[in-house]
Amino acid sequence: MKRAKLLSIAVAGSLCALALIGCGGKTEAAKPAAKSEAKAKGIPLKYNFNNSEAHYAAGDPASYGLKAFTDHLKANGPDVFDVKIFYGNQLAAKIDETLPALKSGGFEVGGEPYGNLGGVTKAFMPLNFPFLMRTWDDADKYWKGPVGQRMRADAEKDMGIKIIWSMYIGFRDITNSRAPIHKPADMKGLKIRTMNDPYQVAAMGALGASPTPMAWSELFTALQQKVVDAQENPIMNIYNAKMYEVQKYVTKTGHNFTWAGTFVSKEWFDKLPPNAQKLLLDAGAAAEKACFDQLKVVETRMEKELVEKYGMQIYTPTAEEAAAFQKTCKSVYEDIRKVIGDDYYNLIMKEMNVK
């Protein structure tokens, strides 16, 4: 009776198909079960995570977020989910592999930088405004406020996914080997590598640079061989890729902020019991906070080392210089406005206090 009662609870607490795993025929049911076998394992939760397991020891913010996520699940619902982490994108390495796998049940949790999702949704178009956010608080407010909520809702509708949490990767800054950059005029003629994103290309072009879209894997060699003079990335990427070996100057333009999404199939999520849905979202909130807090710590340390240990020169534009960069990129604002419409555009400008 005790075993049957436990089994009944397991069935009620999981997805129907998942809960029936391990419940065989009559012969199997008649066998006396060991205590560990009788306990429900929980809803399978295979998590395809980008970084290696070793990244946590190195202080990687996303890995801190993952630990906070799993710690929350263990502490607040140890029997709800059966979590298995697959490090280093073992199960899927790009979005056209991740989305089908989530929807078919190949794994339950995956992720991708929002900047890579332009081919499947326009939901994250508001992340393309250059020089829109100036501080960490700006970025946090933008993602958690009305605009961030709308982006998540649009992504769910377009992609059939539910965003569980977002990895904060950081503000994108410009490095170059030519000279310090203090104002838009200093960008003139600068051969700068960009991602293959039309709005990033347009922003760099508006500043007077010569944008050159290029794969990340090709970037270091291109800088080394002077194919390009400059590039733009978050400080963490600049540091980890050892760009100090081929670049001298960093300008804290912070022209865009980079996030990566962590999501599940919306259909799968909607079938979860309410307590499991809440547990998953609460774990995601804990992960997001841990990632954000750790990023600020890591970036501060890395900036200091880039200067003191590796000899880079880092310049932070004044408020007036930052405003000049933003004004120079107004044409990009108008391009995005045409895509998202006046009402949405005005909401964004009001939220970020842009005149």
N, C-alpha and C positions, 0 to 999 in steps of 0.2 A: 504493500500500500504506500509505504514511504517513497519507494522508487517511482511508483506510478504518479504520485503527487508531484514529485520533482520534475518528472518528464512533462507533466501537464503544464507546469509553470514555464518550462523552457519553450514549449510550443507557443504559449500565449505571448511570451516576451520577445520573439524573433519574427523575422519574415517566415511565412509558412513553409516555403520550400527549404529554407536554411535550417529551420528548427527540426526538420524531420531527419537530418543527417545523423546517422548512427543508430536510428531506430529500425532494427531489422525485423525479421519474421518472428513467429511464435517461439521457435527453438531458442533464438537469441534472447528474447525477452525473459525466458524461463531461467536463464543462467543467473546465478547470484553475481551482482556487479560490485566491483571494488568501489570504495568511497570516492576515489578520484575519477572513476569512470562515470559515476552517477551524476556528478556535478556538471551542469550545463557549461559548455565552452563559450557560449555567447555567439553573437552575430559575426560572421567572418568579416574582417576589415583588412584587406590587403592594401598597403600604402606604397605606391611607387614614388620614392623620394629622390630628388635630383643629386644631392651630395653624397659623398662617401661617409661611412661611419666615423672616420678619423677627423672629419671636419669639426665635430663638437669640441674635441680637445684643443683645436686651434682657435676656438672662440667664435666660430661662424654663427652669425645671428639666426639664419634660417634653421640651423641645427638646434640652436637654443629654443626656437619656436617649436620644433618637432618634439623636443624633450618635454616642454611644458604641456604640449598636446597629449602625449602618452601618459605623463604623470597625472594629469587631470582625470583622464579616463580610468586609470588604475585606482585613484583615490576616491572618486565619486561614483563609480559604477564598475567595479572590478569584474563583474560577471556579464556585463551587457555586451561588450564587444570582444572578439578574439582577434587581437591586433598583431599583424605581421608586417614588419618594415622591410622593403626591398630597396636597399641603398644603390646609388649610382645609376638611377633610371634603368634598372635591370629589366623591367617589364615593358617599358615604352620610352622612346627618346625624343619624340616630337609630337606636335598636336594632332597630326593626321593618324597617329597610332594611339594616342591617349584617349581621344573622344570615342572612337569605336570600342575600345577596350572597356571603358567605363559603362557604356550602354549595353554591352554584351555580357558584362559580369566577369570579364577577364581579371579585373581588380576593381576595388571600390573607391580608392582615393588617388588622385593624380594632380599634376599641376603644370603651369606654363606661365612665363612672363606675359603680362597683358599686352605688351607691345608686339607679341608674336601672333595675336589673335585677330588682327585686322582682316585676314582672309575669310574669317567665319562669322564675324560680328562687328558692327559699328558701335557697340555698347561702350567701348573704352576710348572713343574719340575725344572725350573731355580731358584725357591725360596728355593730349598732344599740344595743348596750348603752351608755347615757350615762355619762360620767365613769369609764369602765373603765381607760383608759390615761392616764398622767400625763406621760410623758417621750417623747422621740424614740426612746430605746432600747426603751421599752415597745411602741411602735408597730411598730418593726422586728422585735422578738421575736414579736409577735402574728402578723404576716403570714408570717414565715419558719418559725415553730414548728408544732407539731402542729395547732393550730386553723386556721392559714392553709393547711396542707397538706390538711386535710379540706375546707375551703371550696373549694379548687381542684378536688379530686376530685369533690365534689358538683356543682360547676358543669359539669364535663366530662360527667358522667352526665346531668344535666338538660338541658343546652343543646347538647351535641355539639360543644363547643369545647375548645381547649387553650390555657391561659393562658401566654403567652410571657414577659411581664413586667408589672409594675404601676407606674404613675406615682404617686409620693407627692405628694399635693396639700396636705396639712397638717391640723393640728388646727383644728377649727371653734370660733371664739370669738364672743362676743356684743358687738355695738355698739348704742348707743342715744343718743338726744338728750335724755334726761330727767335722769339723775343717775348717779353711779358705782354699780356693783353689786359688793358685797363678799360678800353672803350671800343665800341663797334668798329671804329676806323682802324683799329689795330688788327682786325680780322681780314682786312682786304687782301685778296690774293692767296690767303692761306689754304693750302691743300689739306683738307680735313676728311678723315674717314668718318662716315656715318653708317648707321644701319640702313637697310633697304626699306626706308619708310618715307613716303612722299612729303610728309609734314616736317620731318626732321631735315630732310634735304632742302625743303623750301626755307626753313628757318635759317640754316647755315648760309644759304644763298642770299637771303635778305640782309644778312650781316656783312656781306661782301666777300665771304670765303668761297672757295671752290670745293663743294662737297663731292666726295667720292664714295659711293656705297660699296661696302666690302664685307666679306664674312669675317667673323671674329677670329677664326682660325688662321686667317691670312694677315691679320693686323700687325703683329709684332715684327714679322719679317718685312712688311711694307714700310714700317717706320724705320727699321734698321737700314734698309736700302734706299731710303729717302723717296720712295714712291709717293708717300704722303708726308706732310710736315706735322700733322696734328691728328688728334682723335678726341672723342668725348665719351666718358663713362663715369660711374660712381667711384668714389675714392677706394672702396674695397676692391673693385676690379682693377683699378690702376695699380694698387699695391700688390695684389696677388699675382698679377701678370708681369710684375717686375718692369713696368714701363719706365721706371726711373733709369734703366740702363740705356734707353734710347730717347728719352724726353727730359727736358730741363725745367720747363715752366708749367705750373698749374694755375689756372684761373678758376676761382670758385663761382662760376657763373650760375650753377644750380638751375640750368635752363629747363630741365624736366626732372620729375621724380619717377623712379622705377619701382614698380611692384611686380610680384609674381603671384598668381592665384593658386589656391589649393581648393580643388572642387571634387564633387561626387555627382553621379547621375541624379537628376531631379526626380526621375521616376523611382529610382531606388530609395532616395531619401523620403519621398512621400509615403512609401510603404512601411517605413520604420514606425514602431510604436512611439507615441508622443514623448515618453521619457527618454527614449534613445535619441530622438531628434534633438531634444533640449541638451542632453549630455554632449552630443557631438558639437553643437553650436557653442556651448559654454567652453568646451575644450579648445575650440577654434579661437575664441576670444582670448583665452589664456595664452595661446600660442602667438597670437598677433602682438599682444603686449610684450611678451618675453623677447620676441624678435626685434621689435621697435626699440625697446630699452637697450638691448645688447648692441644693436647697430650703432647707436650714439656713442657707446663706450668704445667699440672697436674702431669706429671712424676717427675719433679723437686721438686714439693711440697711433693709428696708421699715419695720420697727417703729421704728427710729431716725428715719427720715424722717417717719413719721406724727406723731411727737412734736415733733421739732425744726423741721421744715419746715412741717407742716400743723396743728400745734397740738392734736392729739388727746391725750387723757389715757388712758394704758394702765395697767391694774391687774392684777397677778397674785395670785390668791387664795393664802392660806397653806395648808399641808397640812391644818389643821383645817377651814378654810373649804371646801376641795375635798372633804373627807370629808362635810361637811354637805350639799353639793350632791348627792353620790352617794347618800347615805342618803335624801334627799328623793325621789329617782327610783326607789326600790326597787320601786315598783309596776310600773314598766316592765320591770324585770328579771324579775318573775314572769310578765308577759305573754309575754315572749320564751321563758322557760323552758317554758311550755305548748306552744309551737310546736316547739322543738328537742328536748325531752325532758330528763329528769333527768341521764342519763349525760353527754350532751354539755355540758349546763349546768355540771355539776360539774367537767368537764375544763377549761372556760374559767375558772371561778372559781379553780381550783387554779393554772393557768398564770399568771394575773394576780395571784395572791396576795390575792384578795378574801375576806374573812371573812364 
